[in-house]
Amino acid sequence: MDKQKKKERYKRLLAQIEELLKKCDDETARMATIVAILYHKLDYFFWCGFYRMVHGQLIVGTYQGTVACQVLAEDKGVCWAGINEQSTIIVPDVNKFPGHIACDAQSKSEIVIPYKDKAGNVKGVLDVDSKEFDSFDEVDAEYLEKIIALL
């Protein structure tokens, strides 16, 4: 997708999500809303969901797409990299990422955005996969970070 077209779509989605999240303060409901909108409005999103830190484990939360890994092996894969580095991770080719966890072999590229509580502690990540290589860029990172900040 052309970068300008992608930016415009994200701007519309951000406004839509902001409006919808005003209706409920429940974190799970808010996550479910974010995931549903992103998955259904961005056609290159093959899998979209949250992994939450629960007693030191990354456990799947709300998601859209094929069946997910329920618990991710500690300190392996893109999601744990996002947790450990506390930053967005863009992976153009998951096959080249050391320790990549393949919950679905159809995944070719990935982006992970950590989300934090009000005190700044990382609570988990938004994880998005694509069936195409090199699907994610700085536009995705910028707008997904803005969307996650609404939690």
Secondary structure, DSSP 8 states (H G I E B T S, - for coil): --HHHHHHHHHHHHHHHHHHHTT---HHHHHHHHHHHHHHH-TT-SEEEEEEEETTEEEEEEEESS---SEE-TT-HHHHHHHHHTS-EEES-GGGSTT---SSTT--EEEEEEEE-TTS-EEEEEEEEESSTT---HHHHHHHHHHHHT-
